[in-house]
Amino acid sequence: MGLWRARETVISFPSSPGFEEATERWTVFRPPTYRAAIRPGTVADIQKVVKLAKKNKIPFLTRGAGHGYSTSLALFQDGLSVDLSQYKSIQINKNAQTVTIGPGVTTKDLLDPLFNAGFEIQTGTCQCPSLIGVTLGGGVGRFQGIHGLVLDALLSVRLVTAKGDIVEASKTSNPDLFWAIRGAGTNFGVITSATYRIHPLTNQGDFTYGVFAFLGNGTSAYFDALASFKDGMPAKLSSFSYIIYNDTLAQTIVVSNWVYLGPEEEGLKAIEPITKLEPPISVIARVPYNELIKTTVGGNFAILDCARSLTLDNYNLNQNTYNAALYKSTFEKMVKWFDENPGGRSSSVVFENLPNQAVVAAPSDETAFSYRSAKGYVIPTFLWGPGDTATEKAANKMGLELRNDFAAGSDNKARAVFANYARGDETLEQIYGKDKLPKLAGVKKTWDPSNIFAYNHPLPTKYP
């Protein structure tokens, strides 16, 4: 214990208590593996971990909430987990309209304190990831039409660098580093705190929420209605559409969740293209800001979002256009796939159709994030049981096929996908954008020339 400054610093090994908690992850498909884990009790001990690991060439991977996903993490084997999940400080400054949080703060942790203080922040679509982790790759969600990406709310960070130093990064302090952190932030250091701009609650935090289910032939009319928003979603309107298998009905269905960030009268008018279809299952309600994410699709999505040790794989892609024929063909393919692969019936394909007005309003060169014009995302998520290699093989085949379909049919021939949604088999250009890579490589060379932060969609120190 004399090596560490804090009694709270805890080291664990595979056979000791606390190890599983310090290393568990959302998905165990192609996972990193660990020989030991450490929970540093202070920032000074985080610095010491980085210095010791670098000196002794011990690979390490930081963990906020264990929700990060990339097959590139499988390159990390027999290393050290630096678990920061206990860093849950939340400091709201009402006068400055800011919040400062630690790396262990999840989206779920933050919503009630902000709501009770009369504020909101744009978030991702899941409750259980670390908000800082979401920020580093972009952060897309329902509020991006009015507030922008989550990274657009970021004002500053404090981080431990590859040298073990503590630095601040903002628009006025280490601005190139701050630029790179917003879009490729897993490559440069250990974030120990982050400060964000927050906003007074939109419509007092009271929103219109609708869940609709469509079966059989009714799905075709729904996809036509969804694609009718071809010019983009209105700034306060968003939609998540899930192609899933329903065990009770023994068939593939579509469940959609529409949210309007405003008064009920406006919200009902906004979702009228959907309600006039008279879906067989329809629920319309008012939902407060702090319950919006956990009630997605009646709360069913939150179960998957917050689960642990799932065997799942994603094949995500940006959507640049809405294509009804593509949505319909995807549905038909999944009907057949679910029939042929009962071991994969917990899988889903999600169409995230999101507004982007505030996203595109920010200058493209302001951050390292490349894909501000995207109108949404397709998220094929395949799940199977441990050891079910037949379903795994079928999932891989269908996942790649759907990704190819959307590259061709949603005006994304480059197969672009931002870092948070990337699978890990994409090129650097597809994840970060060719135009951003020369500067990103330069920042990487300056701040991490020995490449100790090398496992989550890693950057080179030279490009091209």
C-alpha positions as CSV (number, residue, x, y, z in Angstrom):
1,M,0.0,0.0,0.0
2,G,3.0,2.3,0.4
3,L,3.2,2.7,-3.4
4,W,-0.2,4.3,-3.6
5,R,-1.4,7.6,-2.1
6,A,-4.9,6.5,-1.3
7,R,-6.3,3.7,0.8
8,E,-9.1,3.6,-1.7
9,T,-6.8,2.3,-4.4
10,V,-7.6,-1.4,-4.9
11,I,-5.7,-4.0,-6.9
12,S,-7.4,-7.3,-7.8
13,F,-6.6,-10.4,-9.8
14,P,-8.7,-13.0,-11.5
15,S,-9.0,-15.1,-8.3
16,S,-9.7,-12.2,-6.0
17,P,-12.9,-10.3,-5.0
18,G,-13.7,-7.2,-7.1
19,F,-11.9,-8.4,-10.2
20,E,-15.0,-9.3,-12.1
21,E,-16.7,-6.0,-11.2
22,A,-13.6,-4.0,-12.3
23,T,-13.4,-5.8,-15.7
24,E,-17.0,-6.7,-16.7
25,R,-18.3,-5.3,-20.0
26,W,-21.6,-4.9,-21.9
27,T,-20.5,-7.4,-24.6
28,V,-18.0,-10.2,-24.3
29,F,-17.8,-10.8,-28.1
30,R,-14.1,-10.6,-29.0
31,P,-13.3,-9.0,-25.6
32,P,-10.2,-7.7,-24.0
33,T,-8.6,-9.9,-21.3
34,Y,-6.9,-9.0,-18.1
35,R,-4.3,-10.3,-15.7
36,A,-5.1,-7.7,-13.1
37,A,-7.3,-4.7,-12.4
38,I,-6.7,-1.5,-10.4
39,R,-9.2,1.0,-9.1
40,P,-7.1,4.1,-8.4
41,G,-8.4,6.1,-5.4
42,T,-7.0,9.5,-6.5
43,V,-6.0,11.2,-9.7
44,A,-2.4,11.1,-8.4
45,D,-2.7,7.3,-8.4
46,I,-4.1,7.3,-11.9
47,Q,-0.9,9.2,-12.9
48,K,1.2,6.6,-11.1
49,V,-0.5,3.8,-12.9
50,V,0.1,5.4,-16.3
51,K,3.8,6.0,-15.5
52,L,4.4,2.5,-14.1
53,A,2.6,0.9,-17.0
54,K,4.5,2.8,-19.6
55,K,7.9,2.2,-17.9
56,N,7.3,-1.5,-17.6
57,K,5.5,-1.9,-21.0
58,I,2.3,-3.1,-19.4
59,P,-0.7,-2.7,-21.7
60,F,-3.6,-1.1,-19.9
61,L,-7.2,-0.2,-20.8
62,T,-9.3,2.4,-18.9
63,R,-12.9,1.6,-18.0
64,G,-15.6,4.1,-17.2
65,A,-18.8,2.0,-17.3
66,G,-17.6,-1.0,-19.5
67,H,-20.0,-0.2,-22.3
68,G,-17.5,0.6,-25.1
69,Y,-17.6,-1.7,-28.1
70,S,-15.1,-2.5,-30.8
71,T,-13.7,-5.7,-32.1
72,S,-10.3,-3.8,-32.0
73,L,-10.5,-4.3,-28.2
74,A,-9.7,-8.0,-28.8
75,L,-6.1,-6.8,-29.6
76,F,-5.8,-6.1,-25.9
77,Q,-4.9,-9.4,-24.2
78,D,-3.5,-10.1,-20.7
79,G,-3.3,-6.5,-19.7
80,L,-4.3,-4.2,-16.8
81,S,-7.8,-2.8,-16.4
82,V,-7.8,0.7,-15.0
83,D,-11.3,0.9,-13.5
84,L,-12.6,4.5,-13.1
85,S,-16.3,3.5,-12.5
86,Q,-16.2,4.8,-8.9
87,Y,-15.5,8.4,-10.1
88,K,-19.1,9.6,-9.9
89,S,-18.7,13.2,-8.9
90,I,-21.5,15.5,-10.3
91,Q,-21.1,19.3,-9.8
92,I,-23.8,21.5,-11.3
93,N,-23.2,25.2,-11.5
94,K,-26.6,26.9,-12.1
95,N,-25.2,30.3,-12.6
96,A,-22.7,29.3,-15.2
97,Q,-25.0,26.7,-16.6
98,T,-22.4,24.0,-16.5
99,V,-21.9,20.5,-15.1
100,T,-18.6,18.8,-14.2
101,I,-18.6,15.0,-14.0
102,G,-16.2,12.1,-13.4
103,P,-15.5,9.3,-15.8
104,G,-17.7,6.8,-13.9
105,V,-20.9,9.0,-14.3
106,T,-23.3,7.2,-16.6
107,T,-26.1,9.0,-18.4
108,K,-28.6,7.5,-16.0
109,D,-26.6,8.9,-13.0
110,L,-26.9,12.4,-14.5
111,L,-30.5,12.8,-15.5
112,D,-32.2,13.1,-12.2
113,P,-29.7,15.7,-10.7
114,L,-30.0,17.8,-13.9
115,F,-33.8,17.6,-14.1
116,N,-34.2,18.5,-10.4
117,A,-32.0,21.5,-11.0
118,G,-34.1,22.6,-14.0
119,F,-31.5,21.7,-16.7
120,E,-30.9,19.2,-19.5
121,I,-28.0,18.1,-21.6
122,Q,-28.0,16.3,-24.9
123,T,-27.2,12.6,-24.3
124,G,-26.8,9.4,-26.2
125,T,-29.6,6.9,-26.5
126,C,-28.5,4.5,-23.7
127,Q,-28.7,4.8,-20.0
128,C,-25.7,2.9,-18.9
129,P,-22.6,4.1,-20.8
130,S,-20.3,6.6,-19.2
131,L,-21.3,10.0,-20.5
132,I,-17.6,10.9,-21.0
133,G,-17.1,7.7,-23.0
134,V,-20.1,8.7,-25.2
135,T,-18.7,12.1,-25.7
136,L,-15.3,11.1,-26.9
137,G,-16.6,9.4,-30.0
138,G,-19.5,11.8,-30.8
139,G,-22.7,11.2,-28.9
140,V,-25.8,11.1,-31.0
141,G,-29.4,11.2,-29.7
142,R,-32.8,12.8,-29.6
143,F,-31.6,16.3,-28.6
144,Q,-29.1,16.8,-31.4
145,G,-31.6,18.8,-33.5
146,I,-31.7,21.6,-30.8
147,H,-28.4,21.2,-28.9
148,G,-26.0,19.3,-31.2
149,L,-23.9,16.2,-30.5
150,V,-22.9,15.4,-26.9
151,L,-19.3,16.5,-27.8
152,D,-20.7,19.9,-28.8
153,A,-21.6,20.5,-25.2
154,L,-18.1,19.7,-23.9
155,L,-16.3,22.8,-22.6
156,S,-13.1,21.3,-21.1
157,V,-11.5,18.2,-19.8
158,R,-8.7,17.3,-17.4
159,L,-6.7,14.3,-18.4
160,V,-3.7,12.2,-17.5
161,T,-1.4,12.2,-20.6
162,A,0.8,9.4,-21.9
163,K,3.7,11.0,-19.8
164,G,1.6,10.8,-16.7
165,D,1.1,14.6,-16.5
166,I,-2.2,16.3,-15.7
167,V,-3.3,18.8,-18.3
168,E,-6.4,20.7,-19.2
169,A,-7.8,20.8,-22.7
170,S,-10.3,23.4,-23.9
171,K,-10.7,25.9,-26.8
172,T,-8.1,28.1,-25.0
173,S,-5.8,25.5,-23.4
174,N,-4.2,22.9,-25.6
175,P,-6.8,23.6,-28.3
176,D,-5.5,21.0,-30.8
177,L,-5.8,18.3,-28.2
178,F,-9.3,19.5,-27.3
179,W,-10.2,19.4,-31.0
180,A,-9.0,15.8,-31.3
181,I,-10.6,14.6,-28.1
182,R,-14.0,15.6,-29.6
183,G,-14.4,12.7,-32.0
184,A,-11.3,10.5,-31.4
185,G,-10.9,11.0,-27.7
186,T,-9.9,7.4,-26.7
187,N,-6.5,8.0,-28.2
188,F,-4.9,10.6,-26.1
189,G,-5.1,10.1,-22.4
190,V,-7.2,9.2,-19.3
191,I,-10.0,11.7,-18.8
192,T,-10.4,12.4,-15.1
193,S,-13.2,15.0,-15.3
194,A,-15.2,16.9,-18.0
195,T,-17.2,20.1,-17.9
196,Y,-20.2,20.5,-20.1
197,R,-22.6,23.3,-21.1
198,I,-26.1,22.5,-19.9
199,H,-29.5,24.1,-21.0
200,P,-32.7,25.1,-19.2
201,L,-35.3,22.4,-19.6
202,T,-37.0,22.5,-23.0
203,N,-40.8,22.8,-22.5
204,Q,-40.2,22.4,-18.7
205,G,-38.8,18.9,-19.5
206,D,-42.2,17.6,-20.6
207,F,-42.2,15.7,-23.9
208,T,-44.6,13.8,-26.2
209,Y,-43.8,10.1,-26.4
210,G,-45.3,7.5,-28.7
211,V,-44.8,3.7,-29.0
212,F,-46.3,2.0,-32.0
213,A,-46.2,-1.6,-33.3
214,F,-46.8,-2.8,-36.8
215,L,-47.4,-6.3,-38.0
216,G,-47.3,-8.1,-41.3
217,N,-48.4,-6.0,-44.3
218,G,-48.8,-3.0,-42.0
219,T,-45.0,-2.6,-41.8
220,S,-44.9,-1.5,-45.5
221,A,-47.1,1.6,-44.9
222,Y,-45.0,2.4,-41.8
223,F,-41.8,2.4,-43.7
224,D,-43.3,4.6,-46.4
225,A,-44.3,7.0,-43.6
226,L,-40.9,6.9,-42.0
227,A,-39.2,7.6,-45.4
228,S,-41.5,10.5,-46.0
229,F,-39.3,12.6,-43.7
230,K,-36.7,12.4,-46.6
231,D,-35.7,16.0,-46.1
232,G,-34.7,15.2,-42.5
233,M,-36.5,15.1,-39.2
234,P,-37.9,18.3,-37.7
235,A,-35.5,19.7,-35.0
236,K,-37.6,18.4,-32.1
237,L,-38.7,15.1,-33.5
238,S,-36.9,11.7,-33.5
239,S,-37.7,8.1,-34.2
240,F,-36.2,4.7,-33.3
241,S,-37.7,1.8,-35.3
242,Y,-36.9,-1.7,-34.1
243,I,-37.2,-4.8,-36.3
244,I,-37.6,-7.6,-33.6
245,Y,-38.9,-11.1,-33.2
246,N,-41.9,-11.2,-30.8
247,D,-42.2,-14.6,-29.1
248,T,-45.8,-14.1,-28.0
249,L,-46.9,-13.4,-31.6
250,A,-44.4,-15.8,-33.0
251,Q,-43.5,-13.4,-35.8
252,T,-41.2,-10.5,-36.8
253,I,-42.7,-7.1,-36.0
254,V,-41.7,-3.5,-36.0
255,V,-41.9,-1.4,-32.8
256,S,-41.2,2.3,-33.1
257,N,-40.6,5.0,-30.5
258,W,-41.3,8.6,-31.5
259,V,-40.5,11.5,-29.3
260,Y,-41.3,15.2,-29.8
261,L,-39.5,17.7,-27.5
262,G,-42.3,20.1,-27.1
263,P,-46.0,20.7,-26.2
264,E,-48.5,17.9,-26.7
265,E,-50.5,19.7,-29.5
266,E,-47.3,20.2,-31.6
267,G,-46.2,16.6,-30.8
268,L,-49.4,15.0,-31.9
269,K,-49.3,16.9,-35.2
270,A,-45.6,15.9,-35.7
271,I,-46.4,12.2,-35.4
272,E,-49.6,12.3,-37.3
273,P,-48.1,10.5,-40.4
274,I,-47.7,7.5,-38.0
275,T,-50.9,7.7,-36.0
276,K,-53.1,8.0,-39.1
277,L,-51.9,4.5,-40.0
278,E,-53.9,3.3,-37.0
279,P,-51.2,0.9,-35.7
280,P,-52.7,-2.1,-33.9
281,I,-50.7,-1.2,-30.8
282,S,-50.4,2.5,-29.9
283,V,-49.4,4.2,-26.7
284,I,-49.1,8.0,-26.5
285,A,-48.0,9.7,-23.3
286,R,-46.2,12.6,-21.7
287,V,-42.7,11.7,-20.4
288,P,-40.4,13.9,-18.4
289,Y,-36.8,14.5,-19.5
290,N,-35.3,12.3,-16.8
291,E,-37.3,9.3,-17.8
292,L,-37.1,9.6,-21.5
293,I,-34.2,7.2,-22.1
294,K,-35.3,4.5,-19.7
295,T,-38.8,4.4,-21.2
296,T,-37.6,3.9,-24.8
297,V,-39.9,1.3,-26.3
298,G,-41.7,0.9,-23.1
299,G,-38.5,0.3,-21.2
300,N,-37.5,-2.8,-23.1
301,F,-34.5,-1.2,-24.7
302,A,-33.1,-0.3,-21.3
303,I,-32.9,-4.0,-20.4
304,L,-30.5,-4.6,-23.3
305,D,-28.6,-1.3,-22.7
306,C,-27.8,-2.1,-19.1
307,A,-27.1,-5.8,-19.4
308,R,-23.7,-7.3,-18.9
309,S,-21.6,-10.0,-20.6
310,L,-23.8,-10.3,-23.6
311,T,-22.6,-12.1,-26.7
312,L,-23.5,-9.6,-29.4
313,D,-22.1,-8.0,-32.5
314,N,-23.0,-4.8,-34.3
315,Y,-22.8,-3.8,-38.0
316,N,-23.7,-0.1,-37.8
317,L,-23.6,2.6,-40.5
318,N,-24.5,6.2,-40.9
319,Q,-27.8,6.9,-42.8
320,N,-27.6,9.9,-45.2
321,T,-31.0,9.3,-46.7
322,Y,-34.2,7.6,-45.8
323,N,-35.1,4.8,-48.1
324,A,-38.5,3.0,-47.8
325,A,-37.6,0.2,-50.2
326,L,-34.4,-0.5,-48.2
327,Y,-36.3,-0.5,-44.9
328,K,-38.8,-3.0,-46.4
329,S,-36.2,-5.3,-47.8
330,T,-34.4,-5.3,-44.5
331,F,-37.6,-6.3,-42.7
332,E,-38.1,-9.2,-45.2
333,K,-34.6,-10.4,-44.8
334,M,-34.9,-10.4,-41.0
335,V,-38.2,-12.3,-41.2
336,K,-36.4,-15.0,-43.0
337,W,-33.3,-14.8,-40.8
338,F,-35.4,-15.2,-37.6
339,D,-37.2,-18.1,-39.0
340,E,-34.0,-19.9,-39.9
341,N,-32.0,-18.9,-36.8
342,P,-34.1,-19.3,-33.6
343,G,-31.0,-19.0,-31.5
344,G,-30.7,-15.4,-32.7
345,R,-34.3,-14.2,-31.9
346,S,-33.1,-11.7,-29.4
347,S,-31.4,-9.8,-32.2
348,S,-32.7,-6.6,-33.7
349,V,-32.2,-4.0,-36.5
350,V,-32.8,-0.5,-35.4
351,F,-33.3,2.6,-37.6
352,E,-32.3,5.7,-35.7
353,N,-33.9,8.6,-37.6
354,L,-32.6,11.8,-35.9
355,P,-32.7,15.5,-36.5
356,N,-29.4,17.2,-37.3
357,Q,-30.1,21.0,-37.4
358,A,-27.8,21.9,-34.5
359,V,-25.3,19.3,-35.6
360,V,-24.7,20.8,-39.0
361,A,-24.8,24.4,-37.6
362,A,-21.4,23.8,-36.0
363,P,-18.5,24.3,-38.3
364,S,-17.1,21.0,-39.7
365,D,-13.5,21.9,-38.7
366,E,-14.4,22.8,-35.1
367,T,-14.0,19.2,-33.9
368,A,-12.5,15.9,-35.1
369,F,-16.0,14.5,-35.7
370,S,-16.6,14.1,-39.5
371,Y,-20.2,13.1,-40.1
372,R,-22.4,16.0,-39.2
373,S,-24.6,15.7,-42.2
374,A,-25.8,12.2,-41.3
375,K,-29.6,12.0,-40.9
376,G,-29.5,8.9,-38.7
377,Y,-28.0,5.4,-38.3
378,V,-28.8,1.8,-38.9
379,I,-27.9,-0.6,-36.0
380,P,-28.1,-4.3,-36.8
381,T,-27.4,-6.0,-33.4
382,F,-27.1,-9.7,-33.4
383,L,-27.2,-11.7,-30.1
384,W,-26.7,-15.4,-29.6
385,G,-25.9,-17.8,-26.7
386,P,-22.4,-18.8,-25.7
387,G,-21.1,-21.5,-27.9
388,D,-23.8,-21.1,-30.6
389,T,-21.4,-21.0,-33.5
390,A,-24.1,-21.7,-36.1
391,T,-26.0,-18.5,-35.1
392,E,-22.8,-16.5,-34.9
393,K,-21.9,-17.5,-38.4
394,A,-25.4,-16.6,-39.7
395,A,-25.3,-13.3,-37.8
396,N,-22.0,-12.3,-39.3
397,K,-23.3,-13.1,-42.8
398,M,-26.5,-11.1,-42.4
399,G,-24.8,-8.3,-40.6
400,L,-22.3,-7.8,-43.4
401,E,-25.1,-8.0,-46.0
402,L,-27.2,-5.4,-44.3
403,R,-24.2,-3.1,-43.9
404,N,-23.6,-3.4,-47.6
405,D,-27.3,-2.8,-48.4
406,F,-27.3,0.4,-46.4
407,A,-24.0,1.6,-47.9
408,A,-25.6,1.4,-51.3
409,G,-29.1,2.4,-50.4
410,S,-28.7,5.2,-47.9
411,D,-26.2,7.3,-49.9
412,N,-23.2,6.1,-47.9
413,K,-21.0,4.3,-50.5
414,A,-17.9,5.2,-48.4
415,R,-19.4,3.1,-45.6
416,A,-18.8,5.8,-43.1
417,V,-19.7,5.3,-39.4
418,F,-18.5,7.4,-36.5
419,A,-16.3,6.0,-33.7
420,N,-18.9,5.1,-31.1
421,Y,-20.9,3.0,-33.6
422,A,-18.0,1.5,-35.5
423,R,-17.6,-2.3,-35.3
424,G,-13.8,-2.3,-35.5
425,D,-13.3,-3.8,-39.0
426,E,-13.6,-0.5,-40.8
427,T,-10.8,1.6,-42.2
428,L,-9.5,4.7,-40.5
429,E,-11.0,6.8,-43.2
430,Q,-14.4,5.2,-42.7
431,I,-14.3,6.0,-38.9
432,Y,-12.6,9.3,-38.7
433,G,-12.8,10.7,-42.2
434,K,-9.9,11.2,-44.6
435,D,-9.8,15.0,-44.2
436,K,-9.4,14.8,-40.4
437,L,-6.7,12.1,-40.3
438,P,-3.6,14.2,-41.0
439,K,-4.3,16.5,-38.1
440,L,-5.4,13.6,-35.8
441,A,-2.2,11.8,-36.6
442,G,-0.2,14.9,-35.7
443,V,-2.0,15.3,-32.4
444,K,-1.4,11.6,-31.7
445,K,2.3,12.0,-32.3
446,T,2.5,15.0,-30.0
447,W,0.6,13.6,-27.1
448,D,1.1,9.8,-27.4
449,P,4.1,9.1,-29.7
450,S,4.7,5.7,-28.1
451,N,1.0,4.7,-28.7
452,I,0.0,3.5,-25.2
453,F,-3.6,4.3,-25.9
454,A,-3.8,1.9,-28.8
455,Y,-6.9,-0.3,-28.6
456,N,-10.1,1.5,-29.2
457,H,-10.2,2.5,-32.9
458,P,-6.5,3.4,-32.6
459,L,-4.9,6.3,-34.6
460,P,-1.5,6.3,-36.3
461,T,1.1,8.9,-35.5
462,K,1.6,9.6,-39.2
463,Y,-1.0,9.9,-42.1
464,P,-0.9,9.2,-44.9
